Amino acid sequence: MAHALPVPRIRPLGWGLIVFRLLLMILLLVVCTPLHLIWRTLRLGRWWPRVFLSGIGMIAGLHLRVDGRPERGALLLANHVSWLDIPALAHATGSAFVAHDGLAAFPFLKWLCEMNDTVFIARHDRASITQQVQQVRAAMAERGALTLFPEGTTSDGTGLLPFKSSLLSALDPLPPGAVVQPVLLAYEDAARIAWVGEEHGLDNFKRILARLRPVRLTLIFLSPLADGALADRKAISAAARMQILAAMGA
């Protein structure tokens, strides 16, 4: 994990923004949760988690631009810079996400993740791999997209960590006709947005909510992988990383 910039002291105006934005987020959750439960009971789709995540991004000051076209039903492989990556991709694609099962140890986070059909992967539990494969494939079939962050952690947004092909174990082999699409998340002020180094997650959350300036992010949807790049999980990881690196250089 990269080294973080020194954490700036939050000023009184920043604390006011944190409180105001938190209240808006709580209100959004209170509105969206019962509507989501009603929609799910009536089998009307999974629209409200996308509304909730999009709203979280807007409240946090996220200004989003989309370059390229997300493929429907694709597995999206993206670089990972911030917790804002999730509301950004959910807004643009309606994506569900693949997460490490360590998140499931936090009941509130697990509940929020499950609302958006998050698939929890236990990389070291070979006994459950069949169930994980079924969950991943069902999410790809039922949702507009499924996103995985193959770095396995956040980076500073200026470079790219090695991709962990083991995170793709539940997709090896790929389902017939599956589309794999790399995505570059390019933040305008990545060094001051990124959650890296020894910074605590709550500190990063507060730091972003205290910002006066908007968080500008461009989502760049790259060409889907084809032919030999889809041969196995190692080929997929290498090809996706190469495309994202090339887009960073461009």
Secondary structure as UniProt FT lines:
FT   HELIX           12..41
FT   TURN            42..43
FT   HELIX           47..59
FT   TURN            60..61
FT   STRAND          62..67
FT   TURN            72..73
FT   STRAND          74..78
FT   TURN            83..84
FT   HELIX           85..93
FT   STRAND          96..100
FT   HELIX           101..105
FT   HELIX           107..115
FT   TURN            116..117
FT   STRAND          119..121
FT   TURN            123..124
FT   HELIX           126..128
FT   HELIX           129..142
FT   STRAND          145..148
FT   TURN            150..151
FT   HELIX           165..171
FT   TURN            176..177
FT   STRAND          180..187
FT   TURN            188..189
FT   HELIX           190..193
FT   TURN            197..198
FT   HELIX           201..209
FT   STRAND          215..221
FT   HELIX           227..230
FT   HELIX           233..249
//
